[in-house]
Amino acid sequence: MWPSTMTVQAAAVLAVAGWVCVLLAAAADSEVILNGKVGDKVVLQPNTPKTVTIKSIVWKHDNNLAMQFDGQSIDGYRQFELRGSLNSSSGEMTITGLTRDDSGSYTGEINDVTGTPIRLNVYPPVPKPSISRTCDEEGSSCVLTCDGDTMDAEPVTYEWRSGDRVLTDNTKEKKITKENSSGMDEFSCELVNPVSRESSPVITNPLTKAPPDTSTPSNLKISTGLTVFISMLSAVVLLVLVHRWKAGSWFFQQESMPWEADFWSNKRPSETREAVESNGAARQEKTDEETPMT
């Protein structure tokens, strides 16, 4: 039994669609992909067969003339007039100070032979991220967020780490619980795009409470001992100076002991005894004078 007309038409449509897909895939495979970072430079290879003598070079950006060499002079157009250069010996085109506007498809022609197209993608570098956290009141789970302004740096992917261990999460937010973060003492995240990578500062696991440190650091012990020593020495020096001021002499020049009253007097014990004896003698003489004769 012969196939119907509808079946033949359907088969023909499928065959054509298949060939279109193959051609598109081949075209995509033949295009060279090149990524550049804003501010950097890039060198575009013409991807044409080697030629002994180069008579002409033409570079196009999205089908618009970018640079050309006619065998005598080199000309640049639009942004490539200032930031583009052309090697007339190799046909290479160099672009400096890349901007987002430099993205697009480039084709080089040497002696009217067109090379493989180059797809240039220019991206800004990703910013340095930071991690914010939001935890529930019970302290049983937290959501970590890798923050950073990535609007101009797309496409951006996220990576999470715990120490040197790369975690499976590749999203902006990471939920942790006491169960799934057991043994993870710290976290960090990374922002990655085709031309750059930046890491956040490390944060400690908010669900892990470190045991209190009851030990006293050795430097604290030394500092405390030194403070006590200086305080005691200052008190002794102050006491010596007060004694010197009140007694009029140094403590080691005193004949009396610290618990005796004369120790704090500005008179020496010998002088005191002499004064007492002198007063006693004078009193005796006065008594003898006042005693009447019988």
Secondary structure, DSSP 8 states (H G I E B T S, - for coil): ----HHHHHHHHHHHHHHHHHHHHHHHHHHSEEEEEETT--EEE-------SS---EEEEETTEEEEEE-SS-EEE-TTHHHHEEE-TTT--EEE-S--GGG-EEEEEEETTEE---EEEEEE------EEEEEE-TTSSEEEEEEE---TTT-S-EEEEEETTEE-S--SSEEEEETTTTTT--EEEEEEEETTEEEE---EE-TT-------S--HHHHHHHHHHHHHHHHHHHHHHHHHHHHHHSS-GGG-SS-TTSGGGGSSS-HHHHHHHHHHHHHHHHHHHHHHS---
